[in-house]
Amino acid sequence: MQQPKAALAERIAERRTGDDDPRALVGEMRRSVLLVPVADGGLWSVRSGGVRWICGFTDEIALARFALRHASGDQPMDYAALLGARIVDEIVPALGEPAGLAVDIATEDGSMFFPPVVGIVPDAVAVDAGAGADTRGARA
């Protein structure tokens, strides 16, 4: 029996084809429980382009794709189940550096990045908040 696709994964697929409102995608990310690998006492993240990306997955299948490439040997990959809103509202600001959320990075044509910008992370840590960005808009 095939596992139903997570709502966030469906929104990502719609957004990648241009059929979805970006605000709806951010809202779905905030409401979704994401599986975040845990390594060396912290959440799994990578640095790229001057941003630290916390890696989250929409379901165990997407996490397993990642684990096949990054887990050590036959050891299971430990993970935390975290609400997307908690990741971007609490964890990202606590990192003390530009940080965002990378979802389903091991899923070909199914990944999505939520960068550290106004409307995704708190304005105080958004890299574009001081660049004349409109910080009055509603958050999804």
N, C-alpha and C positions, 0 to 999 in steps of 0.2 A: 504494500500500500504506500503510495507516494504521500509525503508530508505536504500539507497545504503551505503555500508561499506566505511568508510573513507580510503583514500589511506594509511595513516600511520597504521591504524588498519590492513589492508591487509598485509603490510610489516611486521608488528609484527607477524602475523599468519605465514607468510612464514619463518621468522627467527626462530620462535619457533619449526618449523619442520625441520630446517636446510637447507632450500631451498633458502636462500637469503644471499647476501653479507652484512656483518655488516656495511660497509661504506655506502651502499645504504640505509640502515635503518636509520643511523644517518643523512644522507642527507634529507631523507623524513621527519624526525622529525624536522629538521631545517626549512623546507619549509612549514610545517603544522601549521594551526591555531589551538591552543589548548584552551579548556575551563578550566579556573583555578578558583576554588571556592575562594571567598573573605570572610574572617571572621575577626572580630575585627580590621578592618582597614588595613589588609594585606592579602597576598596570603596564602591560606591554605597549610600548610606543616606539616610534621611529622618528628620526629627524630628516627633513627634506625641505629645501628651499627656505631655510631659516625658521621653519615651523616644526614644533613637536606634535606629532599626530598620534593620538590615542587610537588604538585599533579596536573596533567593536564589530560584532557579527550578529546578523539578524536571527540566526538559528544554529543548531548544532551541526547541520550539514555544511554551512558556510564556514563555521569554525573548524570543522574537520579538514576542509580543503587547505586552510591555513596551517593547521597542525601538521599535516603531511609534509609540508615544506620546512617548518620551523621548530617542531618538537624534537627533543633529543631521544633518538632510538625508539624503543617501544613504550616509553613512558607516556602516560596520559597527560594532557595539557590541562592544568588547573585554570579555572576562570571564575570571574565574578559576574553575576547578573545585575546590571545596573540600568536604571532608567536613563534614557538619553538626556533628559533635562538635568539630572544630577551630574552627569559627565560635563556638560557644557556650562552649567551654572555654578557648580561647586569645585569640581576637580580641576578643570581648565584654569580658573583663576588662581588656584592654590599652587600651580606649577611655577609661577613667577617668570614665565617666558611665553612668547607667542605660541599658542597651542590650539589645535582643532581636533576634530573627530573624523577618522577615516573608517568607513563602513564597508564591510565585505570586500576587503582588498584582494582576496584570493579568488574572487568570483569573476571570471572573464565576462566583460560587458555588463557587470552588475554592481560595480563599486561606486561609491559616492563620497566626496569629501565635503565636510562642513568646516570652512575656514574660520579663523579667529576674527570675524568681522561683525559689525553692528547688525543686530537682528538674529544672530546665532549665539554668540557668547555675550556676557555682560559688557556694557559699554566701557567700563573701566579697564577692560583687558583687550578690547577690540583694537586691532592694528589700524583701522581706518577711522576711529572715533575722533581723533584730533585733526583729521584731514578735511574738515568741512563736511563730513558725512551728516546726514539728517538723522539725528538720534531720537527724534520725537515719534517716529513711526511705531505702530503697535507690533509687539512680538507675537509670532505665531505660537 
